[in-house]
Amino acid sequence: MTITVFIRYQLDPFKRAKFEEYSKNWLSVIPRCGGDLIGYWMPHEGTNNIAFALVSFESLAAYEQYRARLRTDKAAMENFNFAEDHKFILGEERTFLRQVTA
């Protein structure tokens, strides 16, 4: 069963450009480590401090393998450190979804 990880980010609204850079850095890393990146979404109108990402995996086990690969990937670790250094992500929530309709 395919699962999709829905990530909800709470951002520092004054550092949205840093989050945009962070999300673009994942474009090659996520697929290389085993995720199917559906995309990142940034505020356009309305709420200015919430962003989202969707990444799909063949199974929960595949997601766990992906997480392990991220910890050994140089570019992934650089991007995690970039987020930590610039403190633009104030909170993160993950929800694991399964598709029920097409």
N, C-alpha and C positions, 0 to 999 in steps of 0.2 A: 504494500500500500504506500503510495506517495504521500509524503507529509510536506507541508509548507510552514516554514517558520515566519511568523509575522512579528516583526520587531518594531516596537513603538519607542521612539526616543524623545526625551524631554531635552530641549536645547537651551543654551544661553542665547537669547534672541539677538544679542549684539555680536555673536560669533557664528552666524549662519554660514558665512562664506567658508569658514574653516570646516564645518560639517560637510558642505558641498565638496570640498577638496578631499576630505576623508572618504566620502562615499565613492567618488571617482577612482580613488586608489584601490578599491576593492574589485574593480571591473575585471582585472586579470587574475587576482589572487583567489577569489571565491571559486571560479570554475577550475582553476588549477588544483585546488585543494578538494574538489569533489562536489561543490554546490552548484545548483542551477539558479543563477541570480536572475530573478524576475525584475527587480529594480529597486531604486530608492526614490522616495518622494519627499519634496521639501515644501514648506509653506509658500503659498502664492498670495492668497487673500485670507483674511480672518486671523485665526490663531497663528502667532508668529514664533512659537517655541516648541512645536511638535513636528516630528518627521517620522517616516515609516520606511521599512525595508521588507521585502519578501524574497525568501530563498527556499527552493524546494530540494527535497532529497528522496531517494528511493525508499528509505525506511528510517526509523529512529536510530537503528544501528549505523546506517550510513552517515547520519548526522553526527553521531559520536566519533566516528572515524575522521570525519571532516574537522571536527573540533581539535582532535589530536594532531592532524596535519597542520592546522593553523599555528599551533604552538611551536612547530619546527620550521615554519616558513619565514625566511628572512624579511620579505616584504610585508607579510602580515604582522610580524612583530614590530616592524618600523611604524606601521599604521596604528597599531594599538598604542605604541609609545607617543605618536603624534597626538592622538586624542587625549592621552593622559597629560602630556606636557601643556596642551592648550586649553584643557578643561572646558570644552564646548558642549560635551555631553553631560547633562546633569542627572539623568536617570535613563534606565533601559528596562523594558519589559518584553519578555518573549512569550508568545502563544503558539502552540503547535496545532496546526489545522489539518483537516483532511477534507478533500473536495467531495461534496455530495451531489452536485449538479454540474453539468458542462455548459 
